[in-house]
Amino acid sequence: MLALDHATLARGRRVLVEDLTLALNPGEVVGLLGPNGAGKSTVLAALSGDLVPQAGMGTLDGRPLSQWARTDLARRRAVLPQASRMAFSFRVREIAGMGVLPGSGNAPATLVGEALSRADVAHLADRDYATLSGGEQQRVQLARVLAQLWSGTGPRYLLLDEPTASLDLAHQLAVLELARSLARDEGFGVLAIVHDLGLAARVADRLALMMNGRLVATGTPAAVLDSETIARVFNVSARVLPHPDRPDGILIALA
């Protein structure tokens, strides 16, 4: 389990998240929701081990994240940021290959090929990364973190910071469906910051809803999202409807 336990998170002297408890289990997709400034990226940074809580604790398998060696942590969790800039020219396959961990025992070329294919960028393998669109670059970076996790060991966790922000509609859905597949078929724990409530409700097993640096609700999409909560947290009017094909599913329509 990857978890935060009563964590208070700050940048400098500014407290951004207070007393937050959140766990990510192997085999589940958690959608982290909330308006801009709610503290979502700060929570992801703490779960990744890049931000040490001011109070409380972040843990992996019950052990404080601060006690994990960076190389060992890299074998258990991977992070896809909102954007990744490269200072030099690399081919797409070289970017994906940067995720392969040394000593993994896996054939790097095989890992890279599979990662590029699953991220739908295999046809770009020999392109210069700098010539790609923003959405294409994001999918290449997704291939990189897939290669990292597949060359890791033990229960593994994928942390996605707005992975659909620069993607067209088809690839938004494809990336989140891939996240669900990784959880259900390979046992990865996946946490994704998502702004599209409908997409989050479609793919997530559980939602965690934040507002003003606090966790205000967590549970199944149907338990967390209703018209009143959406209006209070996001300041928009919406209708939450039963999904016609899934008994436990919901659809969200902006009013």
VENTAUR-V413667 format. One record per residue. N is the residue number from 0. RES is the residue in one small letter. BURIAL is I if it has 24 or more other C-alpha atoms within 12 Angstrom, else O. Layout:
# VENTAUR-V413667
n->[N & N]
res->[RES & RES]
burial->[BURIAL & BURIAL]
This chain:
# VENTAUR-V413667
n->[0 & 1 & 2 & 3 & 4 & 5 & 6 & 7 & 8 & 9 & 10 & 11 & 12 & 13 & 14 & 15 & 16 & 17 & 18 & 19 & 20 & 21 & 22 & 23 & 24 & 25 & 26 & 27 & 28 & 29 & 30 & 31 & 32 & 33 & 34 & 35 & 36 & 37 & 38 & 39 & 40 & 41 & 42 & 43 & 44 & 45 & 46 & 47 & 48 & 49 & 50 & 51 & 52 & 53 & 54 & 55 & 56 & 57 & 58 & 59 & 60 & 61 & 62 & 63 & 64 & 65 & 66 & 67 & 68 & 69 & 70 & 71 & 72 & 73 & 74 & 75 & 76 & 77 & 78 & 79 & 80 & 81 & 82 & 83 & 84 & 85 & 86 & 87 & 88 & 89 & 90 & 91 & 92 & 93 & 94 & 95 & 96 & 97 & 98 & 99 & 100 & 101 & 102 & 103 & 104 & 105 & 106 & 107 & 108 & 109 & 110 & 111 & 112 & 113 & 114 & 115 & 116 & 117 & 118 & 119 & 120 & 121 & 122 & 123 & 124 & 125 & 126 & 127 & 128 & 129 & 130 & 131 & 132 & 133 & 134 & 135 & 136 & 137 & 138 & 139 & 140 & 141 & 142 & 143 & 144 & 145 & 146 & 147 & 148 & 149 & 150 & 151 & 152 & 153 & 154 & 155 & 156 & 157 & 158 & 159 & 160 & 161 & 162 & 163 & 164 & 165 & 166 & 167 & 168 & 169 & 170 & 171 & 172 & 173 & 174 & 175 & 176 & 177 & 178 & 179 & 180 & 181 & 182 & 183 & 184 & 185 & 186 & 187 & 188 & 189 & 190 & 191 & 192 & 193 & 194 & 195 & 196 & 197 & 198 & 199 & 200 & 201 & 202 & 203 & 204 & 205 & 206 & 207 & 208 & 209 & 210 & 211 & 212 & 213 & 214 & 215 & 216 & 217 & 218 & 219 & 220 & 221 & 222 & 223 & 224 & 225 & 226 & 227 & 228 & 229 & 230 & 231 & 232 & 233 & 234 & 235 & 236 & 237 & 238 & 239 & 240 & 241 & 242 & 243 & 244 & 245 & 246 & 247 & 248 & 249 & 250 & 251 & 252 & 253 & 254]
res->[m & l & a & l & d & h & a & t & l & a & r & g & r & r & v & l & v & e & d & l & t & l & a & l & n & p & g & e & v & v & g & l & l & g & p & n & g & a & g & k & s & t & v & l & a & a & l & s & g & d & l & v & p & q & a & g & m & g & t & l & d & g & r & p & l & s & q & w & a & r & t & d & l & a & r & r & r & a & v & l & p & q & a & s & r & m & a & f & s & f & r & v & r & e & i & a & g & m & g & v & l & p & g & s & g & n & a & p & a & t & l & v & g & e & a & l & s & r & a & d & v & a & h & l & a & d & r & d & y & a & t & l & s & g & g & e & q & q & r & v & q & l & a & r & v & l & a & q & l & w & s & g & t & g & p & r & y & l & l & l & d & e & p & t & a & s & l & d & l & a & h & q & l & a & v & l & e & l & a & r & s & l & a & r & d & e & g & f & g & v & l & a & i & v & h & d & l & g & l & a & a & r & v & a & d & r & l & a & l & m & m & n & g & r & l & v & a & t & g & t & p & a & a & v & l & d & s & e & t & i & a & r & v & f & n & v & s & a & r & v & l & p & h & p & d & r & p & d & g & i & l & i & a & l & a]
burial->[I & I & I & I & I & I & I & I & I & I & O & O & O & O & O & I & I & I & I & I & I & I & I & I & I & I & I & I & I & I & I & I & I & I & I & O & O & I & I & I & I & I & I & I & I & I & I & I & I & I & I & I & I & I & O & I & I & I & I & I & O & O & O & I & I & O & O & O & O & O & O & I & I & I & I & I & I & I & I & I & I & I & I & I & O & O & O & O & O & O & I & I & I & I & I & I & I & I & I & I & I & O & O & O & O & O & O & I & O & O & I & I & I & I & I & I & I & I & I & I & I & O & O & I & I & O & O & O & I & O & O & I & O & O & I & I & I & I & I & I & I & I & I & I & I & I & I & I & I & I & I & I & I & O & I & I & I & I & I & I & I & I & I & I & I & O & I & O & O & O & I & I & I & I & I & I & I & I & I & I & O & I & I & O & O & O & I & I & I & I & I & I & I & I & I & I & I & I & I & I & I & I & I & I & I & I & I & I & I & I & I & O & I & I & I & I & I & I & I & I & I & I & O & I & I & I & I & O & I & I & O & O & I & I & O & O & O & O & O & I & I & O & O & O & O & O & O & O & I & I & I & I & O & O & O]
